[in-house]
Amino acid sequence: MRISIGIAWLVIVAAEMVVGQSRIGFFVWNEWNNLQISSIIVAIVMIGIVGLVLDQALGALMKQLSFRE
């Protein structure tokens, strides 16, 4: 599940770059076209933080639901 949520997050951001009209993927692509490197870096850090939070949340859920011996 943790790998799947990471891949899903990657695909969502990539799809937004291609066909999106708003949100983070479109923002990155738009800033790339405008050559605003500092904004791109901030957006990439935000994408990474969201991915980390999703991974940590699923890790905590896994610990709660796993069978203990």
FENKAJO-V680142 format. One record per residue. N is the residue number from 0. RES is the residue in one letter. PHI is phi in whole degrees, 0 to 359 (none if undefined). OMEGA is omega in degrees with one decimal (NA if undefined). Layout:
n->N res->RES phi->PHI omega->OMEGA
n->N res->RES phi->PHI omega->OMEGA
//
This chain:
n->0 res->M phi->none omega->-178.5
n->1 res->R phi->294 omega->177.5
n->2 res->I phi->294 omega->-178.6
n->3 res->S phi->296 omega->-180.0
n->4 res->I phi->292 omega->176.2
n->5 res->G phi->294 omega->178.3
n->6 res->I phi->293 omega->179.1
n->7 res->A phi->297 omega->179.0
n->8 res->W phi->296 omega->178.1
n->9 res->L phi->298 omega->-178.9
n->10 res->V phi->293 omega->178.9
n->11 res->I phi->298 omega->-179.5
n->12 res->V phi->295 omega->179.4
n->13 res->A phi->296 omega->179.1
n->14 res->A phi->295 omega->177.1
n->15 res->E phi->295 omega->177.8
n->16 res->M phi->295 omega->-175.2
n->17 res->V phi->278 omega->-171.9
n->18 res->V phi->239 omega->-175.3
n->19 res->G phi->284 omega->175.2
n->20 res->Q phi->245 omega->177.9
n->21 res->S phi->200 omega->178.1
n->22 res->R phi->79 omega->-167.2
n->23 res->I phi->289 omega->179.5
n->24 res->G phi->297 omega->176.6
n->25 res->F phi->297 omega->179.8
n->26 res->F phi->300 omega->179.5
n->27 res->V phi->299 omega->-178.6
n->28 res->W phi->295 omega->179.3
n->29 res->N phi->296 omega->179.0
n->30 res->E phi->291 omega->175.1
n->31 res->W phi->298 omega->178.5
n->32 res->N phi->294 omega->178.8
n->33 res->N phi->269 omega->179.6
n->34 res->L phi->58 omega->176.9
n->35 res->Q phi->260 omega->-171.9
n->36 res->I phi->297 omega->-178.7
n->37 res->S phi->296 omega->177.1
n->38 res->S phi->293 omega->177.9
n->39 res->I phi->296 omega->-179.7
n->40 res->I phi->297 omega->177.5
n->41 res->V phi->299 omega->180.0
n->42 res->A phi->295 omega->178.5
n->43 res->I phi->294 omega->176.2
n->44 res->V phi->296 omega->177.8
n->45 res->M phi->297 omega->178.1
n->46 res->I phi->299 omega->178.1
n->47 res->G phi->296 omega->179.6
n->48 res->I phi->295 omega->178.0
n->49 res->V phi->297 omega->177.3
n->50 res->G phi->298 omega->178.2
n->51 res->L phi->296 omega->178.5
n->52 res->V phi->297 omega->177.6
n->53 res->L phi->298 omega->179.3
n->54 res->D phi->295 omega->179.7
n->55 res->Q phi->294 omega->179.0
n->56 res->A phi->295 omega->178.0
n->57 res->L phi->291 omega->175.5
n->58 res->G phi->296 omega->178.0
n->59 res->A phi->293 omega->177.4
n->60 res->L phi->295 omega->178.5
n->61 res->M phi->297 omega->178.8
n->62 res->K phi->295 omega->179.6
n->63 res->Q phi->290 omega->-173.2
n->64 res->L phi->261 omega->-176.8
n->65 res->S phi->285 omega->-180.0
n->66 res->F phi->279 omega->-178.7
n->67 res->R phi->258 omega->179.8
n->68 res->E phi->270 omega->NA
//
